[in-house]
Amino acid sequence: MIEKDFVTEGLKRTKIDEYLEDELERAGYGGMDVQVTPLGTMVVVYAERPGMVIGRGGKTVRAITQTLKNDFGLDNPQVEVKEVDVPELNPKIMAYKIASMLQRGMHFRRVAYSTIRRIMGAGAQGVEVTISGKIRGSRSAVAKFVEGYIKKCGEPSTRFVKEGFATVQLKPGVLGVFVRIMPPEAVLPDKVDILPPKIEPVEENEETEQVEEEATILDEAVEAEFVEEEAEIEEEKLEELEELEELEDIEAEDVEESEVAEDIGVVEDEVDSSEKVEDIEAEDVEESEVAEDEVDSSEEVPEETSDKEDD
């Protein structure tokens, strides 16, 4: 039946993938693709370091080709090696790097966060790293680290999200590393693009010309009215300025008159005070003369009395 053919073909692809992963682990194996052509079977291998896949003089590639032909029954296999453009967006490569860092004794949290930063820095929409096994002690546990936006279910999760898995043997036991990456070029079906509005040109006709002429006439009338209003406003301003200048002149004259009057009053006060002083001095002189006359008369009287006594 045709269903059995699909199952057998899927099993063959899975076995080839596992074999290449074991053989090319140090070369940064990033996946493979099998294409059946009339000339044979094309196996495309993606790796971070293609030189290690090819080997010295193509020795490694020839060994892989012979194994695919003999062990997996591929008809005239041809192996093509391609370099991964952005290794940070390949989940298999990143899972292998996490496993190697864990094997060197690094803490799982530090490894997970550093890997997530590298993947998000490469432009991924979202990433999820899951490390399971005896990571904290004797009991098995699961640590999940998520950042960004990533689909978990539905057709987009199987179509756009890439997955990678790796294992590492430690003293407490085996740890499993599962990496899921949503690439930057993934376009979800619910994405809505808002297009800018299109401006359609208006066809010119007689009606539009009439409307334009009426609009120009109205604009001219409005401008004339506006000019007249401005002229009236300017005239009013000039009149107000003239009135203000007249008021200022009148105030200045009043101020001058008040100053002159104050000066005259001060002079009169000074004259009055000088006259009073002169009067007082004259009175003092008269009083002093009277006092002197009295003194002279008092001296003459005793002489007369002495004469009378002699008689």
KEKE-3310 file (N, C-alpha, C; in steps of 0.2 Angstrom, whole numbers, plus 5000, padded with zeros to 4 digits):
npx = (5004:5001:5003:5012:5023:5026:5028:5040:5049:5050:5055:5068:5073:5074:5084:5095:5097:5100:5112:5121:5121:5128:5140:5145:5146:5156:5158:5148:5134:5119:5108:5099:5094:5085:5084:5076:5082:5081:5094:5099:5101:5100:5109:5109:5119:5119:5130:5140:5154:5160:5172:5176:5167:5169:5183:5200:5206:5193:5190:5181:5169:5168:5168:5156:5147:5148:5144:5130:5126:5128:5123:5110:5104:5102:5100:5113:5120:5123:5132:5131:5138:5134:5136:5130:5121:5118:5122:5116:5103:5100:5092:5097:5111:5113:5108:5117:5128:5124:5124:5138:5143:5137:5143:5156:5155:5148:5136:5118:5109:5116:5121:5109:5104:5114:5114:5101:5102:5111:5104:5092:5099:5103:5091:5080:5062:5057:5062:5064:5071:5074:5079:5081:5082:5094:5097:5098:5100:5099:5086:5076:5072:5065:5069:5064:5066:5061:5059:5054:5042:5033:5026:5015:5006:4995:4994:5004:5014:5020:5024:5032:5040:5056:5065:5077:5087:5097:5108:5117:5130:5132:5139:5129:5119:5110:5107:5094:5093:5082:5078:5069:5065:5059:5060:5066:5060:5047:5030:5016:4999:4989:4993:4992:4993:4993:4989:4994:4983:4977:4978:4967:4968:4958:4947:4946:4933:4919:4911:4920:4929:4920:4917:4930:4932:4922:4927:4939:4934:4927:4938:4945:4936:4935:4948:4948:4939:4946:4957:4952:4947:4959:4964:4955:4957:4970:4969:4961:4970:4980:4973:4971:4984:4987:4979:4984:4996:4993:4987:4998:5006:4998:4999:5012:5014:5006:5013:5025:5020:5015:5028:5034:5025:5028:5041:5040:5032:5042:5051:5044:5042:5055:5058:5048:5052:5065:5061:5055:5065:5073:5064:5063:5077:5077:5068:5075:5086:5080:5076:5087:5093:5083:5085:5098:5096:5088:5098:5107:5099:5097:5109:5111:5102:5106:5117:5111:5104:5114:5119:5109:5110:5122:5119)
npy = (4994:5012:5019:5012:5014:5028:5028:5019:5027:5038:5033:5029:5042:5047:5038:5041:5054:5053:5045:5054:5064:5059:5056:5069:5077:5085:5094:5103:5100:5103:5098:5090:5086:5077:5073:5066:5062:5060:5055:5050:5050:5064:5071:5084:5091:5101:5112:5119:5120:5117:5112:5102:5092:5088:5084:5079:5080:5075:5064:5061:5063:5054:5042:5044:5044:5031:5023:5027:5022:5008:5004:5010:5009:5018:5024:5027:5038:5056:5067:5083:5097:5111:5127:5134:5149:5158:5152:5154:5154:5141:5127:5114:5115:5125:5117:5107:5115:5120:5107:5104:5114:5111:5099:5103:5108:5119:5130:5127:5137:5148:5144:5143:5156:5163:5157:5160:5174:5175:5170:5178:5190:5187:5190:5182:5179:5172:5161:5145:5136:5121:5111:5096:5083:5077:5090:5098:5090:5074:5071:5071:5084:5098:5112:5127:5139:5154:5167:5181:5179:5165:5151:5138:5129:5122:5124:5134:5132:5120:5122:5134:5135:5130:5115:5107:5094:5088:5077:5075:5067:5066:5065:5063:5059:5057:5071:5080:5091:5103:5113:5126:5137:5152:5158:5174:5177:5171:5172:5175:5169:5177:5190:5207:5219:5236:5246:5261:5275:5276:5289:5295:5303:5317:5320:5333:5344:5354:5358:5357:5367:5378:5378:5381:5394:5401:5399:5406:5419:5421:5420:5432:5442:5440:5443:5457:5462:5459:5467:5480:5480:5479:5492:5501:5497:5501:5515:5519:5515:5525:5537:5535:5535:5548:5555:5550:5556:5570:5570:5567:5579:5589:5585:5586:5600:5604:5599:5607:5620:5617:5615:5628:5636:5631:5634:5649:5650:5645:5655:5667:5663:5663:5677:5682:5676:5682:5696:5695:5692:5703:5713:5708:5709:5724:5727:5721:5730:5742:5739:5737:5750:5757:5751:5756:5770:5770:5765:5776:5786:5781:5782:5796:5801:5797:5806:5818:5816:5815:5828:5834:5829:5835:5848)
npz = (5000:4998:5009:5017:5010:5012:5026:5027:5019:5027:5039:5033:5030:5043:5049:5041:5045:5058:5057:5050:5060:5070:5064:5060:5071:5076:5066:5066:5063:5054:5049:5036:5018:5007:4990:4977:4961:4943:4939:4951:4969:4978:4992:5003:5014:5028:5036:5049:5048:5034:5029:5037:5035:5022:5022:5022:5006:5001:5008:5019:5013:5003:5011:5018:5007:5002:5013:5013:5002:5003:5016:5018:5006:4996:4979:4968:4977:4979:4988:4994:5001:5011:5018:5033:5034:5045:5059:5072:5070:5068:5075:5078:5078:5088:5099:5100:5104:5116:5123:5123:5130:5143:5145:5148:5160:5164:5171:5170:5169:5166:5153:5146:5146:5139:5127:5122:5121:5111:5100:5099:5096:5084:5076:5078:5080:5091:5104:5112:5125:5132:5145:5152:5164:5177:5183:5195:5206:5213:5209:5194:5184:5175:5166:5158:5146:5140:5127:5118:5104:5100:5092:5098:5095:5082:5064:5060:5070:5066:5054:5053:5065:5070:5075:5087:5094:5107:5116:5131:5141:5158:5174:5184:5176:5160:5150:5142:5128:5121:5108:5101:5088:5081:5066:5059:5046:5046:5042:5049:5048:5053:5052:5048:5036:5034:5021:5013:5008:4992:4980:4969:4953:4949:4936:4924:4920:4913:4924:4935:4931:4932:4946:4951:4946:4953:4965:4965:4963:4975:4984:4980:4983:4997:5000:4997:5006:5017:5016:5016:5029:5037:5033:5039:5052:5054:5052:5064:5074:5071:5074:5088:5093:5090:5099:5111:5111:5111:5124:5132:5129:5135:5149:5151:5150:5161:5172:5171:5174:5187:5193:5191:5199:5212:5214:5214:5226:5235:5235:5239:5252:5257:5256:5266:5277:5279:5280:5293:5301:5300:5306:5319:5323:5323:5333:5344:5344:5348:5360:5367:5367:5375:5387:5390:5391:5403:5412:5413:5418:5431:5437:5438:5448:5462:5464:5466:5478:5487:5487:5493:5506:5511:5512)
capx = (5000:5005:5004:5018:5029:5027:5031:5047:5053:5051:5060:5074:5076:5076:5090:5100:5098:5104:5119:5125:5122:5133:5147:5147:5144:5161:5158:5142:5129:5113:5102:5100:5088:5086:5080:5077:5082:5082:5101:5101:5098:5105:5109:5112:5121:5120:5135:5143:5161:5160:5178:5177:5163:5173:5189:5206:5205:5187:5190:5175:5163:5168:5166:5148:5143:5148:5139:5123:5124:5128:5119:5104:5101:5101:5102:5118:5119:5128:5132:5132:5139:5132:5137:5124:5123:5117:5122:5112:5096:5099:5091:5102:5118:5113:5107:5124:5133:5122:5126:5145:5145:5135:5148:5162:5154:5145:5129:5113:5105:5121:5122:5103:5103:5119:5112:5095:5104:5114:5099:5088:5103:5103:5085:5074:5056:5056:5066:5062:5076:5072:5084:5078:5087:5096:5101:5099:5102:5097:5080:5075:5069:5064:5070:5062:5068:5057:5060:5051:5035:5034:5020:5015:5001:4992:4998:5010:5020:5024:5027:5037:5045:5062:5067:5083:5087:5104:5109:5124:5131:5136:5140:5122:5114:5109:5103:5091:5092:5077:5078:5064:5067:5055:5065:5063:5056:5041:5025:5010:4993:4985:4997:4988:4997:4989:4992:4993:4978:4979:4975:4966:4968:4952:4946:4944:4928:4917:4909:4926:4931:4916:4918:4936:4931:4918:4931:4944:4930:4926:4944:4947:4931:4937:4954:4947:4936:4951:4962:4948:4946:4965:4965:4951:4960:4976:4967:4959:4976:4983:4969:4972:4991:4987:4975:4988:5002:4990:4986:5005:5008:4995:5001:5019:5013:5003:5019:5029:5016:5016:5035:5035:5022:5031:5047:5038:5030:5048:5055:5040:5043:5061:5057:5044:5056:5070:5058:5053:5071:5075:5060:5066:5083:5076:5065:5081:5090:5077:5075:5094:5094:5079:5089:5104:5094:5086:5104:5110:5095:5098:5116:5110:5098:5110:5121:5106:5102:5120:5120:5104:5113:5127:5116)
capy = (5000:5018:5022:5009:5017:5034:5026:5017:5033:5042:5029:5029:5048:5048:5034:5044:5060:5051:5043:5060:5068:5056:5057:5076:5081:5090:5099:5108:5097:5108:5095:5087:5086:5071:5075:5060:5064:5054:5053:5047:5053:5070:5072:5090:5092:5108:5111:5125:5120:5112:5109:5095:5087:5086:5080:5080:5076:5072:5057:5060:5063:5048:5037:5045:5042:5023:5021:5028:5017:5001:5003:5013:5007:5024:5023:5032:5044:5061:5071:5090:5101:5118:5131:5137:5156:5160:5146:5155:5152:5134:5124:5108:5118:5128:5112:5104:5119:5119:5101:5104:5118:5108:5094:5106:5109:5126:5130:5126:5143:5153:5142:5144:5163:5166:5155:5164:5181:5175:5168:5184:5195:5186:5192:5177:5181:5169:5155:5142:5131:5116:5107:5091:5078:5078:5096:5101:5085:5067:5070:5073:5091:5102:5120:5130:5147:5157:5174:5183:5176:5158:5147:5132:5124:5124:5123:5138:5129:5114:5125:5139:5134:5124:5112:5104:5090:5085:5074:5075:5062:5069:5060:5061:5055:5060:5077:5082:5098:5104:5120:5128:5144:5155:5163:5181:5177:5168:5177:5171:5170:5182:5196:5212:5224:5242:5249:5268:5276:5278:5296:5295:5309:5320:5322:5340:5345:5361:5359:5358:5374:5383:5378:5384:5401:5403:5399:5411:5425:5422:5422:5439:5446:5439:5447:5464:5464:5459:5473:5486:5480:5481:5499:5504:5496:5506:5522:5519:5515:5531:5542:5534:5537:5556:5557:5549:5561:5576:5570:5568:5586:5593:5583:5589:5607:5605:5597:5613:5625:5616:5616:5635:5638:5628:5638:5655:5649:5645:5662:5671:5661:5665:5684:5683:5674:5687:5702:5694:5692:5710:5716:5705:5713:5731:5727:5720:5736:5747:5737:5738:5757:5759:5749:5760:5776:5769:5764:5782:5790:5779:5785:5803:5802:5797:5812:5823:5814:5816:5835:5836:5827:5839:5854)
capz = (5000:4997:5016:5019:5006:5015:5032:5025:5017:5033:5043:5030:5031:5050:5050:5038:5049:5064:5056:5049:5066:5074:5061:5059:5076:5078:5061:5067:5059:5055:5046:5029:5014:5002:4984:4972:4954:4938:4939:4957:4975:4980:4999:5004:5021:5030:5042:5051:5046:5028:5028:5041:5032:5016:5024:5018:4999:5000:5011:5023:5009:5000:5016:5019:5001:5002:5018:5011:4996:5005:5022:5018:5000:4991:4972:4966:4981:4978:4994:4993:5007:5011:5024:5036:5034:5051:5064:5078:5069:5067:5082:5079:5080:5095:5104:5101:5107:5123:5126:5124:5136:5149:5146:5150:5167:5165:5174:5165:5168:5162:5146:5142:5144:5134:5120:5120:5119:5104:5095:5098:5093:5076:5073:5078:5083:5097:5106:5118:5127:5137:5148:5156:5167:5184:5183:5201:5211:5211:5206:5188:5183:5168:5166:5152:5146:5134:5125:5111:5102:5097:5091:5102:5093:5076:5058:5060:5074:5063:5047:5054:5070:5069:5082:5087:5100:5108:5122:5134:5146:5163:5180:5187:5171:5153:5150:5135:5126:5116:5106:5096:5086:5076:5062:5057:5040:5046:5041:5052:5044:5056:5051:5044:5033:5032:5015:5012:5004:4985:4978:4962:4950:4947:4929:4924:4916:4914:4931:4940:4930:4935:4953:4952:4945:4958:4971:4964:4964:4982:4987:4978:4987:5004:5001:4997:5012:5023:5015:5019:5037:5039:5032:5044:5059:5054:5054:5071:5078:5071:5078:5095:5094:5090:5105:5116:5110:5114:5131:5135:5129:5141:5155:5152:5152:5168:5176:5171:5178:5194:5196:5192:5205:5218:5214:5216:5233:5239:5235:5244:5259:5259:5258:5272:5283:5280:5283:5300:5305:5301:5311:5326:5325:5325:5340:5349:5345:5351:5368:5370:5368:5380:5393:5391:5394:5410:5416:5413:5422:5438:5439:5440:5454:5468:5465:5469:5485:5491:5488:5499:5513:5513:5515)
cpx = (5004:5007:5011:5024:5031:5031:5039:5051:5054:5056:5067:5077:5078:5083:5096:5102:5102:5111:5123:5126:5128:5140:5149:5145:5149:5161:5152:5136:5122:5107:5104:5094:5090:5081:5082:5076:5083:5089:5103:5098:5103:5103:5112:5113:5122:5125:5138:5150:5161:5166:5179:5172:5166:5179:5195:5206:5199:5186:5183:5169:5162:5165:5158:5144:5143:5144:5132:5121:5123:5123:5112:5100:5099:5104:5107:5118:5125:5127:5135:5133:5138:5133:5131:5126:5123:5117:5117:5105:5095:5098:5096:5109:5118:5112:5113:5129:5131:5125:5134:5147:5143:5140:5155:5161:5151:5138:5124:5110:5110:5121:5115:5102:5108:5117:5106:5097:5107:5109:5094:5092:5104:5097:5079:5068:5055:5060:5064:5068:5074:5077:5081:5083:5089:5101:5102:5101:5100:5091:5080:5071:5069:5065:5069:5063:5065:5059:5057:5044:5037:5028:5020:5011:4998:4997:5005:5016:5024:5027:5033:5042:5050:5064:5073:5084:5094:5104:5116:5124:5135:5136:5133:5118:5115:5105:5100:5091:5088:5077:5073:5065:5062:5059:5062:5059:5049:5035:5019:5004:4988:4988:4993:4992:4992:4992:4990:4987:4980:4975:4974:4965:4960:4952:4943:4938:4925:4914:4914:4928:4927:4917:4925:4936:4927:4923:4936:4940:4929:4932:4946:4942:4933:4943:4953:4944:4942:4956:4958:4948:4953:4966:4961:4955:4966:4974:4965:4965:4980:4980:4971:4979:4991:4984:4980:4994:4999:4989:4993:5008:5005:4997:5008:5018:5010:5009:5023:5026:5017:5023:5036:5032:5025:5038:5045:5036:5036:5051:5051:5041:5049:5061:5054:5049:5062:5067:5057:5060:5074:5071:5062:5072:5082:5073:5071:5085:5087:5077:5082:5095:5090:5083:5095:5102:5092:5092:5107:5106:5096:5104:5115:5106:5102:5114:5117:5105:5108:5121:5115:5107:5118:5124:5113)
cpy = (5006:5021:5019:5012:5024:5033:5024:5022:5037:5039:5030:5036:5049:5044:5038:5051:5058:5049:5050:5064:5065:5056:5064:5080:5087:5096:5104:5106:5101:5105:5093:5087:5081:5073:5069:5063:5058:5051:5049:5051:5058:5071:5078:5090:5099:5108:5118:5126:5115:5109:5102:5090:5084:5082:5082:5076:5073:5065:5056:5059:5057:5042:5038:5042:5034:5020:5022:5024:5010:5000:5005:5012:5013:5022:5029:5039:5049:5066:5078:5094:5108:5121:5134:5145:5159:5154:5147:5154:5145:5130:5118:5110:5121:5123:5108:5108:5120:5113:5101:5108:5115:5102:5097:5108:5116:5125:5130:5133:5148:5151:5144:5151:5166:5164:5159:5171:5181:5174:5174:5189:5193:5188:5187:5181:5179:5163:5152:5136:5127:5111:5102:5085:5080:5084:5100:5096:5078:5066:5074:5079:5093:5109:5122:5137:5149:5164:5175:5179:5170:5154:5140:5127:5126:5123:5128:5135:5123:5117:5130:5138:5128:5122:5108:5100:5088:5082:5075:5070:5065:5063:5058:5057:5059:5066:5078:5089:5099:5111:5121:5136:5146:5160:5169:5181:5174:5173:5173:5173:5175:5189:5201:5217:5230:5246:5257:5269:5278:5285:5295:5302:5311:5322:5329:5340:5352:5362:5361:5365:5379:5384:5382:5391:5404:5404:5405:5418:5426:5423:5429:5443:5446:5443:5454:5466:5464:5465:5479:5486:5482:5489:5503:5503:5501:5513:5523:5519:5522:5537:5541:5536:5545:5558:5556:5554:5568:5576:5570:5575:5590:5591:5586:5597:5608:5604:5604:5618:5624:5617:5624:5638:5636:5633:5645:5655:5649:5651:5667:5669:5663:5673:5686:5682:5680:5694:5701:5694:5699:5714:5714:5709:5720:5731:5726:5726:5741:5746:5738:5746:5760:5757:5753:5767:5775:5768:5771:5787:5788:5781:5792:5804:5801:5803:5817:5822:5816:5823:5837:5834:5832:5846:5853)
cpz = (5000:5004:5019:5016:5010:5022:5031:5023:5023:5038:5040:5031:5038:5052:5047:5042:5055:5063:5054:5055:5070:5071:5060:5065:5078:5072:5061:5062:5060:5051:5039:5025:5009:4996:4979:4965:4949:4938:4946:4963:4978:4988:5000:5012:5022:5036:5043:5049:5040:5027:5031:5038:5026:5017:5020:5011:4998:5003:5015:5019:5006:5004:5017:5013:5000:5007:5016:5006:4999:5011:5022:5011:4995:4984:4970:4970:4979:4984:4992:5000:5006:5018:5027:5037:5041:5056:5070:5077:5067:5073:5083:5081:5087:5100:5105:5105:5115:5127:5127:5129:5143:5150:5149:5158:5169:5168:5169:5163:5164:5155:5143:5141:5139:5127:5118:5118:5112:5099:5094:5095:5086:5073:5074:5082:5090:5098:5112:5119:5133:5139:5153:5158:5174:5184:5190:5207:5208:5208:5199:5188:5176:5169:5159:5152:5139:5133:5118:5110:5098:5097:5095:5099:5086:5070:5058:5065:5071:5056:5048:5059:5069:5075:5081:5094:5100:5115:5125:5140:5152:5169:5183:5182:5164:5154:5143:5134:5120:5114:5100:5095:5080:5072:5060:5051:5040:5046:5044:5048:5046:5055:5046:5042:5031:5027:5015:5007:4997:4983:4971:4959:4948:4940:4928:4919:4917:4921:4936:4938:4933:4943:4955:4951:4950:4965:4971:4965:4971:4986:4986:4983:4995:5005:5001:5003:5018:5022:5018:5027:5040:5039:5038:5051:5060:5056:5061:5075:5077:5075:5086:5097:5094:5097:5111:5116:5113:5121:5135:5135:5135:5147:5156:5154:5159:5173:5177:5175:5185:5197:5196:5198:5212:5219:5217:5224:5238:5240:5240:5251:5262:5261:5264:5278:5284:5283:5291:5304:5306:5306:5318:5328:5327:5332:5345:5350:5349:5359:5371:5371:5374:5387:5395:5394:5401:5415:5418:5418:5430:5441:5441:5446:5461:5469:5468:5476:5489:5492:5493:5505:5515:5515:5522)
residu = (MET:ILE:GLU:LYS:ASP:PHE:VAL:THR:GLU:GLY:LEU:LYS:ARG:THR:LYS:ILE:ASP:GLU:TYR:LEU:GLU:ASP:GLU:LEU:GLU:ARG:ALA:GLY:TYR:GLY:GLY:MET:ASP:VAL:GLN:VAL:THR:PRO:LEU:GLY:THR:MET:VAL:VAL:VAL:TYR:ALA:GLU:ARG:PRO:GLY:MET:VAL:ILE:GLY:ARG:GLY:GLY:LYS:THR:VAL:ARG:ALA:ILE:THR:GLN:THR:LEU:LYS:ASN:ASP:PHE:GLY:LEU:ASP:ASN:PRO:GLN:VAL:GLU:VAL:LYS:GLU:VAL:ASP:VAL:PRO:GLU:LEU:ASN:PRO:LYS:ILE:MET:ALA:TYR:LYS:ILE:ALA:SER:MET:LEU:GLN:ARG:GLY:MET:HIS:PHE:ARG:ARG:VAL:ALA:TYR:SER:THR:ILE:ARG:ARG:ILE:MET:GLY:ALA:GLY:ALA:GLN:GLY:VAL:GLU:VAL:THR:ILE:SER:GLY:LYS:ILE:ARG:GLY:SER:ARG:SER:ALA:VAL:ALA:LYS:PHE:VAL:GLU:GLY:TYR:ILE:LYS:LYS:CYS:GLY:GLU:PRO:SER:THR:ARG:PHE:VAL:LYS:GLU:GLY:PHE:ALA:THR:VAL:GLN:LEU:LYS:PRO:GLY:VAL:LEU:GLY:VAL:PHE:VAL:ARG:ILE:MET:PRO:PRO:GLU:ALA:VAL:LEU:PRO:ASP:LYS:VAL:ASP:ILE:LEU:PRO:PRO:LYS:ILE:GLU:PRO:VAL:GLU:GLU:ASN:GLU:GLU:THR:GLU:GLN:VAL:GLU:GLU:GLU:ALA:THR:ILE:LEU:ASP:GLU:ALA:VAL:GLU:ALA:GLU:PHE:VAL:GLU:GLU:GLU:ALA:GLU:ILE:GLU:GLU:GLU:LYS:LEU:GLU:GLU:LEU:GLU:GLU:LEU:GLU:GLU:LEU:GLU:ASP:ILE:GLU:ALA:GLU:ASP:VAL:GLU:GLU:SER:GLU:VAL:ALA:GLU:ASP:ILE:GLY:VAL:VAL:GLU:ASP:GLU:VAL:ASP:SER:SER:GLU:LYS:VAL:GLU:ASP:ILE:GLU:ALA:GLU:ASP:VAL:GLU:GLU:SER:GLU:VAL:ALA:GLU:ASP:GLU:VAL:ASP:SER:SER:GLU:GLU:VAL:PRO:GLU:GLU:THR:SER:ASP:LYS:GLU:ASP:ASP)
# end
